[in-house]
């Protein structure tokens, strides 16, 4: 398969086409399965509420976790020794995912917390606090080979930034801002490395890689999102 391409394929179909030990970094945001979605007027379909949806027709948590387990095993196969990985997740599933990355053969390293400074506000009928945190599971295939240390204050497992807004924003409901993706791609890869994103979505990983002079390859099952991602890539100088 050619690099610097986003393929309109399911991730498992695409991953099986990649050779062993070919990837330097995995950076991906898989769909979140949530069984507690509520039908509150004005909330369920809001583009910024990222933990109130059921994705990809998963019938249960077990189905979802089994699917991610298969994906992670393929990711382990295609990763080079010393490759790092970053996996976005909701706080509901972080403990499950920690175990899944280890069952796939990776070493779990740390959970990174993204604090959204402008989350969707709490809605009174739900009797819950605003969802202002998302998490990233950091893992590696053995000891990380690449670790581009930044200043001490930039090496915390916490990052604070607003959700996507303005010109960066697309129609993708769970789009992650470049500001919270670029630092970790910089730390765990070098120019010319190959970065894999099995769930490309709106293409943020690919855009960040192009900006940082990394190569990328990824898969997105939704053709419309592939179009959005490629349009974004064309705008990167």
VOFI-865721 format. One line per 5 residues: for each residue x, y, z of N, C-alpha, C. Coordinates in nm, 3 decimals. Last residue first. Layout:
X:Y:Z:X:Y:Z:X:Y:Z ~ ...
END
This chain:
0.026:2.350:0.365:0.140:2.387:0.281:0.263:2.306:0.320 ~ -0.286:2.208:0.355:-0.160:2.214:0.433:-0.046:2.244:0.338 ~ -0.501:2.168:0.195:-0.482:2.303:0.244:-0.351:2.320:0.323 ~ -0.517:1.899:0.151:-0.482:1.985:0.037:-0.451:2.128:0.080 ~ -0.612:1.805:0.394:-0.472:1.782:0.357:-0.428:1.873:0.244
-0.883:1.873:0.380:-0.796:1.937:0.480:-0.649:1.922:0.443 ~ -0.960:1.700:0.177:-0.973:1.844:0.157:-0.885:1.919:0.257 ~ -0.919:1.457:0.306:-0.835:1.491:0.191:-0.844:1.640:0.156 ~ -1.121:1.471:0.503:-0.980:1.460:0.541:-0.889:1.502:0.425 ~ -1.352:1.477:0.345:-1.321:1.589:0.435:-1.173:1.589:0.470
-1.332:1.225:0.222:-1.332:1.347:0.141:-1.294:1.468:0.227 ~ -1.356:1.062:0.448:-1.234:1.057:0.366:-1.222:1.183:0.280 ~ -1.616:1.120:0.521:-1.507:1.166:0.607:-1.373:1.160:0.535 ~ -1.743:0.988:0.310:-1.758:1.134:0.324:-1.649:1.190:0.415 ~ -1.685:0.717:0.349:-1.628:0.789:0.233:-1.637:0.941:0.246
-1.593:0.560:0.637:-1.694:0.653:0.587:-1.637:0.735:0.471 ~ -1.372:0.422:0.718:-1.478:0.347:0.651:-1.584:0.437:0.590 ~ -1.041:0.485:0.683:-1.167:0.546:0.728:-1.281:0.485:0.648 ~ -0.697:0.453:0.760:-0.819:0.396:0.705:-0.940:0.468:0.765 ~ -0.357:0.552:0.672:-0.472:0.534:0.758:-0.594:0.486:0.682
-0.030:0.679:0.708:-0.119:0.589:0.637:-0.237:0.564:0.729 ~ 0.233:0.920:0.669:0.116:0.864:0.736:0.049:0.763:0.645 ~ 0.542:1.084:0.755:0.457:1.011:0.662:0.340:0.951:0.739 ~ 0.608:1.413:0.880:0.600:1.269:0.900:0.517:1.210:0.786 ~ 0.612:1.691:0.883:0.700:1.618:0.791:0.716:1.471:0.829
0.418:1.821:1.024:0.541:1.787:1.096:0.641:1.708:1.011 ~ 0.207:1.846:0.848:0.264:1.967:0.904:0.401:1.941:0.966 ~ 0.152:1.575:0.809:0.199:1.655:0.696:0.264:1.784:0.745 ~ 0.064:1.508:1.068:0.184:1.445:1.012:0.239:1.527:0.896 ~ -0.171:1.660:1.090:-0.059:1.685:1.181:0.071:1.628:1.125
-0.321:1.535:0.889:-0.288:1.677:0.878:-0.169:1.710:0.967 ~ -0.345:1.275:0.997:-0.276:1.296:0.869:-0.234:1.441:0.853 ~ -0.492:1.330:1.231:-0.359:1.267:1.239:-0.281:1.292:1.111 ~ -0.732:1.439:1.122:-0.642:1.521:1.204:-0.503:1.462:1.214 ~ -0.935:1.325:0.965:-0.800:1.335:0.912:-0.702:1.415:0.995
-1.185:1.268:1.058:-1.171:1.392:0.980:-1.028:1.418:0.934 ~ -1.113:0.929:1.061:-1.215:1.030:1.086:-1.198:1.151:0.996 ~ -0.922:0.721:1.083:-0.880:0.856:1.043:-0.985:0.963:1.069 ~ -0.832:0.476:1.240:-0.962:0.543:1.243:-0.941:0.690:1.209 ~ -0.567:0.395:1.227:-0.669:0.305:1.172:-0.809:0.366:1.166
-0.293:0.561:1.150:-0.419:0.591:1.218:-0.527:0.502:1.157 ~ 0.060:0.556:1.173:-0.063:0.485:1.138:-0.180:0.537:1.219 ~ 0.344:0.703:1.039:0.244:0.707:1.145:0.116:0.644:1.093 ~ 0.680:0.673:0.976:0.548:0.637:0.925:0.451:0.623:1.042 ~ 0.927:0.940:0.964:0.867:0.820:1.020:0.728:0.797:0.962
1.003:1.190:0.869:1.020:1.075:0.780:0.964:0.945:0.833 ~ 1.094:1.310:1.186:1.063:1.340:1.047:1.093:1.218:0.960 ~ 0.988:1.087:1.452:1.084:1.178:1.389:1.038:1.208:1.245 ~ 0.782:1.046:1.746:0.823:1.014:1.609:0.921:1.119:1.560 ~ 0.698:1.130:1.998:0.715:0.987:1.974:0.745:0.949:1.829
0.677:1.411:2.002:0.756:1.342:2.104:0.792:1.200:2.060 ~ 0.504:1.470:1.787:0.641:1.522:1.790:0.729:1.444:1.885 ~ 0.273:1.346:1.876:0.335:1.298:1.751:0.479:1.347:1.743 ~ 0.225:1.505:2.096:0.258:1.364:2.117:0.316:1.300:1.992 ~ 0.169:1.765:1.989:0.280:1.743:2.083:0.321:1.597:2.097
-0.059:1.725:1.807:0.077:1.753:1.757:0.185:1.724:1.862 ~ -0.295:1.700:1.957:-0.238:1.585:1.888:-0.091:1.606:1.853 ~ -0.393:1.934:2.055:-0.374:1.826:2.152:-0.318:1.700:2.087 ~ -0.404:2.097:1.829:-0.324:2.140:1.944:-0.301:2.029:2.045 ~ -0.590:1.990:1.656:-0.447:1.969:1.629:-0.361:2.000:1.751
-0.870:1.845:1.827:-0.794:1.961:1.778:-0.648:1.927:1.755 ~ -1.074:1.580:1.700:-0.978:1.627:1.800:-0.898:1.744:1.743 ~ -1.416:1.518:1.637:-1.287:1.569:1.587:-1.200:1.620:1.701 ~ -1.661:1.395:1.659:-1.561:1.372:1.764:-1.422:1.418:1.721 ~ -1.822:1.463:1.440:-1.869:1.491:1.575:-1.761:1.480:1.682
-1.738:1.642:1.154:-1.713:1.519:1.230:-1.738:1.545:1.378 ~ -1.757:1.874:1.017:-1.883:1.819:1.066:-1.862:1.692:1.148 ~ -1.476:2.064:1.152:-1.550:2.000:1.044:-1.682:1.947:1.100 ~ -1.274:2.340:1.253:-1.387:2.252:1.281:-1.448:2.195:1.153 ~ -1.092:2.531:1.184:-1.044:2.394:1.199:-1.159:2.294:1.209
-1.226:2.772:1.188:-1.195:2.713:1.058:-1.146:2.569:1.069 ~ -1.396:2.725:1.501:-1.357:2.809:1.388:-1.328:2.730:1.263 ~ -1.272:2.453:1.707:-1.360:2.565:1.678:-1.314:2.632:1.549 ~ -1.236:2.171:1.913:-1.219:2.233:1.781:-1.322:2.343:1.758 ~ -1.202:2.260:2.264:-1.243:2.171:2.156:-1.226:2.245:2.023
-0.906:2.407:2.418:-1.048:2.402:2.382:-1.075:2.295:2.277 ~ -0.679:2.249:2.651:-0.706:2.317:2.523:-0.855:2.312:2.495 ~ -0.424:2.101:2.829:-0.545:2.183:2.840:-0.562:2.261:2.710 ~ -0.299:1.789:2.935:-0.294:1.898:2.839:-0.429:1.972:2.843 ~ -0.096:1.566:3.109:-0.213:1.654:3.115:-0.194:1.764:3.013
0.141:1.448:3.191:0.034:1.366:3.132:-0.100:1.439:3.142 ~ 0.410:1.669:3.090:0.309:1.623:3.185:0.208:1.533:3.114 ~ 0.602:1.795:2.943:0.608:1.649:2.952:0.513:1.595:3.059 ~ 0.624:2.063:2.947:0.551:2.006:2.834:0.545:1.853:2.839 ~ 0.785:2.131:3.156:0.644:2.165:3.167:0.559:2.107:3.054
1.038:2.058:3.056:0.977:1.983:3.166:0.828:2.008:3.175 ~ 1.045:2.062:2.695:1.071:2.124:2.825:0.994:2.047:2.932 ~ 1.074:1.734:2.545:1.052:1.877:2.537:1.090:1.940:2.670 ~ 1.232:1.458:2.396:1.198:1.528:2.520:1.184:1.678:2.495 ~ 1.140:1.229:2.200:1.195:1.363:2.179:1.151:1.454:2.294
1.191:0.926:2.171:1.137:1.003:2.283:1.202:1.141:2.278 ~ 1.183:0.614:2.019:1.188:0.759:1.996:1.121:0.830:2.113 ~ 1.149:0.362:2.126:1.274:0.393:2.058:1.292:0.543:2.041 ~ 1.011:0.251:2.429:1.001:0.343:2.315:1.137:0.377:2.256 ~ 1.038:-0.095:2.493:1.078:0.039:2.533:1.072:0.133:2.414
0.755:-0.269:2.351:0.884:-0.264:2.418:0.913:-0.122:2.464 ~ 0.557:-0.082:2.202:0.602:-0.219:2.172:0.744:-0.231:2.224 ~ 0.344:0.113:2.420:0.459:0.095:2.331:0.487:-0.053:2.310 ~ 0.100:0.371:2.500:0.155:0.237:2.511:0.271:0.224:2.413 ~ -0.135:0.583:2.648:-0.003:0.576:2.583:0.054:0.436:2.607
-0.460:0.677:2.608:-0.376:0.570:2.661:-0.246:0.566:2.580 ~ -0.614:0.974:2.683:-0.532:0.907:2.582:-0.448:0.801:2.653 ~ -0.941:1.111:2.754:-0.816:1.047:2.792:-0.746:0.987:2.670 ~ -1.120:1.411:2.828:-1.101:1.289:2.749:-0.960:1.240:2.776 ~ -1.336:1.613:3.023:-1.213:1.536:3.012:-1.225:1.427:2.907
-1.580:1.730:3.072:-1.470:1.819:3.032:-1.337:1.746:3.017 ~ -1.894:1.704:3.085:-1.789:1.612:3.040:-1.673:1.693:2.986 ~ -2.041:1.840:3.377:-2.003:1.855:3.237:-1.888:1.760:3.204 ~ -2.212:1.611:3.600:-2.120:1.720:3.572:-2.088:1.725:3.422 ~ -2.568:1.541:3.608:-2.428:1.499:3.594:-2.342:1.622:3.569
-2.846:1.554:3.570:-2.789:1.545:3.705:-2.648:1.489:3.701 ~ -2.999:1.586:3.343:-2.910:1.469:3.349:-2.852:1.447:3.488 ~ -3.139:1.826:3.360:-3.212:1.700:3.376:-3.123:1.578:3.391 ~ -2.924:2.028:3.319:-2.984:2.001:3.449:-3.056:1.867:3.459 ~ -2.627:1.965:3.154:-2.769:1.989:3.136:-2.843:1.942:3.261
-2.310:2.123:3.135:-2.396:2.024:3.199:-2.542:2.065:3.181 ~ -2.191:2.238:2.811:-2.229:2.256:2.952:-2.315:2.143:3.005 ~ -1.917:2.113:2.636:-2.061:2.133:2.632:-2.111:2.140:2.775 ~ -1.610:2.281:2.736:-1.694:2.165:2.708:-1.839:2.204:2.694 ~ -1.365:2.444:2.712:-1.498:2.490:2.672:-1.590:2.371:2.641
-1.133:2.317:2.780:-1.164:2.442:2.850:-1.303:2.496:2.815 ~ -1.081:1.988:2.843:-1.144:2.079:2.747:-1.187:2.206:2.821 ~ -0.797:1.824:2.922:-0.903:1.905:2.982:-0.954:2.003:2.879 ~ -0.681:1.510:2.870:-0.708:1.636:2.799:-0.824:1.705:2.868 ~ -0.441:1.307:3.015:-0.571:1.371:3.033:-0.578:1.500:2.952
-0.299:0.990:2.960:-0.287:1.135:2.942:-0.428:1.195:2.947 ~ -0.166:0.716:3.123:-0.290:0.778:3.075:-0.271:0.929:3.073 ~ 0.113:0.511:3.022:0.056:0.621:3.100:-0.079:0.660:3.040 ~ 0.186:0.245:2.928:0.282:0.339:2.984:0.217:0.446:3.071 ~ 0.166:-0.101:2.853:0.094:0.020:2.892:0.193:0.114:2.962
0.316:-0.266:2.592:0.334:-0.224:2.731:0.253:-0.097:2.754 ~ 0.145:-0.508:2.379:0.208:-0.379:2.408:0.233:-0.363:2.559 ~ -0.002:-0.735:2.344:0.144:-0.748:2.344:0.218:-0.620:2.376 ~ -0.272:-0.739:2.384:-0.226:-0.740:2.245:-0.075:-0.754:2.233 ~ -0.286:-0.711:2.656:-0.320:-0.841:2.598:-0.276:-0.852:2.453
-0.225:-0.439:2.671:-0.128:-0.537:2.722:-0.158:-0.676:2.668 ~ -0.451:-0.327:2.562:-0.323:-0.300:2.496:-0.217:-0.399:2.545 ~ -0.645:-0.423:2.745:-0.646:-0.468:2.606:-0.513:-0.444:2.536 ~ -0.591:-0.285:2.981:-0.570:-0.430:2.976:-0.563:-0.480:2.832 ~ -0.657:-0.028:2.901:-0.524:-0.055:2.955:-0.493:-0.204:2.947
-0.925:-0.063:2.837:-0.828:-0.045:2.729:-0.686:-0.066:2.777 ~ -1.046:-0.082:3.089:-1.054:-0.194:2.995:-0.944:-0.184:2.889 ~ -0.989:0.172:3.188:-0.933:0.056:3.257:-0.938:-0.068:3.168 ~ -1.133:0.338:3.009:-0.987:0.345:3.014:-0.927:0.222:3.082 ~ -1.404:0.363:2.973:-1.341:0.242:2.923:-1.189:0.240:2.942
-1.497:0.605:3.073:-1.570:0.483:3.107:-1.490:0.357:3.075 ~ -1.353:0.812:2.963:-1.313:0.766:3.096:-1.385:0.638:3.137 ~ -1.279:0.731:2.618:-1.357:0.795:2.722:-1.320:0.739:2.858 ~ -0.969:0.763:2.433:-1.080:0.688:2.490:-1.158:0.775:2.587 ~ -0.705:0.729:2.195:-0.805:0.811:2.263:-0.915:0.722:2.319
-0.390:0.609:2.209:-0.527:0.565:2.183:-0.624:0.651:2.264 ~ -0.076:0.587:2.076:-0.164:0.674:2.154:-0.308:0.643:2.112 ~ 0.234:0.410:2.081:0.096:0.424:2.038:0.020:0.515:2.132 ~ 0.570:0.355:1.954:0.473:0.399:2.054:0.334:0.404:1.993 ~ 0.810:0.102:1.877:0.706:0.196:1.835:0.617:0.231:1.953
0.984:-0.097:1.952:1.012:0.038:2.000:0.910:0.142:1.957 ~ 0.951:-0.280:1.654:0.995:-0.280:1.793:1.034:-0.139:1.837 ~ 0.678:-0.151:1.453:0.818:-0.184:1.471:0.849:-0.200:1.619 ~ 0.353:-0.289:1.402:0.441:-0.192:1.467:0.585:-0.242:1.472 ~ 0.194:-0.491:1.308:0.251:-0.401:1.209:0.349:-0.301:1.269
0.119:-0.625:1.547:0.190:-0.696:1.439:0.260:-0.599:1.346 ~ -0.023:-0.429:1.685:0.102:-0.483:1.741:0.185:-0.550:1.632 ~ -0.243:-0.399:1.517:-0.151:-0.287:1.536:-0.017:-0.333:1.593 ~ -0.364:-0.647:1.555:-0.309:-0.615:1.424:-0.211:-0.498:1.433 ~ -0.436:-0.610:1.822:-0.346:-0.720:1.787:-0.284:-0.698:1.649
-0.612:-0.395:1.799:-0.485:-0.376:1.869:-0.387:-0.488:1.839 ~ -0.829:-0.514:1.663:-0.755:-0.402:1.602:-0.618:-0.388:1.667 ~ -0.913:-0.702:1.851:-0.865:-0.747:1.719:-0.782:-0.638:1.652 ~ -0.991:-0.527:2.057:-0.885:-0.625:2.081:-0.827:-0.675:1.949 ~ -1.204:-0.393:1.941:-1.079:-0.320:1.969:-0.963:-0.415:1.995
-1.388:-0.611:1.932:-1.345:-0.544:1.810:-1.213:-0.469:1.832 ~ -1.421:-0.657:2.204:-1.365:-0.763:2.118:-1.313:-0.705:1.987 ~ -1.541:-0.419:2.280:-1.408:-0.451:2.331:-1.342:-0.562:2.251 ~ -1.788:-0.440:2.142:-1.697:-0.328:2.118:-1.555:-0.362:2.161 ~ -1.898:-0.669:2.255:-1.874:-0.662:2.110:-1.771:-0.554:2.078
-1.916:-0.587:2.523:-1.831:-0.700:2.487:-1.799:-0.700:2.338 ~ -2.106:-0.384:2.515:-1.967:-0.350:2.548:-1.874:-0.462:2.504 ~ -2.316:-0.449:2.228:-2.283:-0.453:2.369:-2.140:-0.406:2.390 ~ -2.352:-0.406:1.961:-2.469:-0.448:2.039:-2.442:-0.446:2.189 ~ -2.253:-0.152:1.743:-2.211:-0.246:1.847:-2.331:-0.278:1.935
-2.300:0.022:1.528:-2.394:-0.088:1.554:-2.340:-0.192:1.651 ~ -2.128:0.243:1.519:-2.098:0.124:1.439:-2.181:0.001:1.475 ~ -2.191:0.380:1.843:-2.120:0.381:1.716:-2.121:0.242:1.652 ~ -2.398:0.588:2.028:-2.364:0.448:2.002:-2.308:0.442:1.860 ~ -2.308:0.875:2.227:-2.350:0.812:2.103:-2.320:0.662:2.106
-2.194:1.046:2.411:-2.338:1.020:2.420:-2.391:0.949:2.296 ~ -1.943:1.154:2.418:-1.965:1.028:2.488:-2.113:0.998:2.504 ~ -1.919:1.399:2.296:-1.852:1.286:2.232:-1.875:1.154:2.304 ~ -2.072:1.663:2.198:-2.092:1.567:2.306:-2.041:1.432:2.257 ~ -2.054:1.829:1.981:-1.944:1.833:2.076:-1.962:1.736:2.192
-2.282:1.812:1.823:-2.156:1.765:1.766:-2.042:1.759:1.867 ~ -2.579:1.671:1.949:-2.487:1.786:1.951:-2.347:1.739:1.913 ~ -2.770:1.480:1.966:-2.704:1.497:1.837:-2.613:1.619:1.834 ~ -2.857:1.492:2.238:-2.810:1.367:2.179:-2.731:1.387:2.050 ~ -2.951:1.756:2.300:-2.824:1.705:2.350:-2.771:1.590:2.267
-3.201:1.836:2.222:-3.092:1.930:2.203:-2.957:1.879:2.246 ~ -3.365:1.634:2.457:-3.380:1.727:2.347:-3.262:1.823:2.340 ~ -3.224:1.330:2.538:-3.258:1.462:2.588:-3.259:1.560:2.472 ~ -3.197:1.043:2.543:-3.267:1.113:2.436:-3.316:1.249:2.486 ~ -2.874:0.914:2.616:-3.005:0.960:2.659:-3.067:1.047:2.551
-2.660:0.635:2.632:-2.708:0.750:2.554:-2.851:0.785:2.594 ~ -2.526:0.433:2.756:-2.612:0.516:2.839:-2.663:0.639:2.764 ~ -2.341:0.289:2.618:-2.472:0.230:2.627:-2.570:0.316:2.706 ~ -2.104:0.377:2.389:-2.169:0.421:2.511:-2.311:0.366:2.515 ~ -1.796:0.337:2.235:-1.928:0.277:2.256:-1.983:0.326:2.390
-1.620:0.548:2.025:-1.650:0.514:2.164:-1.788:0.448:2.168 ~ -1.390:0.477:1.762:-1.525:0.512:1.807:-1.543:0.471:1.952 ~ -1.043:0.580:1.819:-1.147:0.487:1.777:-1.285:0.534:1.820 ~ -0.801:0.758:1.720:-0.918:0.791:1.800:-1.032:0.700:1.757 ~ -0.441:0.727:1.721:-0.575:0.702:1.670:-0.684:0.730:1.771
-0.131:0.656:1.618:-0.203:0.765:1.684:-0.346:0.760:1.633 ~ 0.162:0.477:1.627:0.018:0.467:1.610:-0.045:0.583:1.686 ~ 0.476:0.473:1.461:0.389:0.533:1.563:0.244:0.509:1.526 ~ 0.605:0.320:1.269:0.685:0.383:1.374:0.600:0.438:1.489 ~ 0.549:0.011:1.104:0.492:0.136:1.156:0.576:0.189:1.272
0.628:-0.241:1.031:0.642:-0.135:0.931:0.604:0.004:0.984 ~ 0.599:-0.514:1.123:0.709:-0.427:1.166:0.735:-0.311:1.069 ~ 0.437:-0.670:0.841:0.486:-0.673:0.979:0.593:-0.566:1.001 ~ 0.244:-0.471:0.605:0.345:-0.570:0.643:0.381:-0.563:0.790 ~ -0.113:-0.441:0.563:0.016:-0.381:0.599:0.116:-0.488:0.639
-0.354:-0.560:0.529:-0.277:-0.536:0.408:-0.138:-0.478:0.437 ~ -0.478:-0.558:0.771:-0.430:-0.688:0.722:-0.347:-0.674:0.594 ~ -0.567:-0.295:0.789:-0.451:-0.338:0.868:-0.392:-0.468:0.817 ~ -0.797:-0.296:0.624:-0.677:-0.222:0.587:-0.554:-0.270:0.660 ~ -0.975:-0.457:0.770:-0.941:-0.492:0.632:-0.812:-0.423:0.590
-0.985:-0.309:1.006:-0.933:-0.446:1.008:-0.896:-0.494:0.868 ~ -1.096:-0.062:0.920:-0.960:-0.068:0.974:-0.904:-0.209:0.974 ~ -1.247:-0.047:0.598:-1.257:-0.075:0.740:-1.116:-0.095:0.795 ~ -1.145:0.213:0.372:-1.157:0.073:0.409:-1.189:0.063:0.558 ~ -1.029:0.426:0.198:-1.169:0.410:0.236:-1.198:0.262:0.260
-0.717:0.544:0.309:-0.791:0.445:0.232:-0.932:0.430:0.287 ~ -0.508:0.803:0.267:-0.618:0.760:0.353:-0.706:0.670:0.269 ~ -0.154:0.819:0.229:-0.286:0.797:0.172:-0.383:0.760:0.284 ~ 0.115:0.799:0.282:0.054:0.933:0.267:-0.079:0.924:0.193 ~ 0.208:0.502:0.094:0.201:0.585:0.213:0.144:0.722:0.178
0.042:0.229:-0.068:0.118:0.353:-0.074:0.102:0.432:0.056 ~ 0.084:-0.120:0.000:0.000:0.000:0.000:0.088:0.125:0.000
END
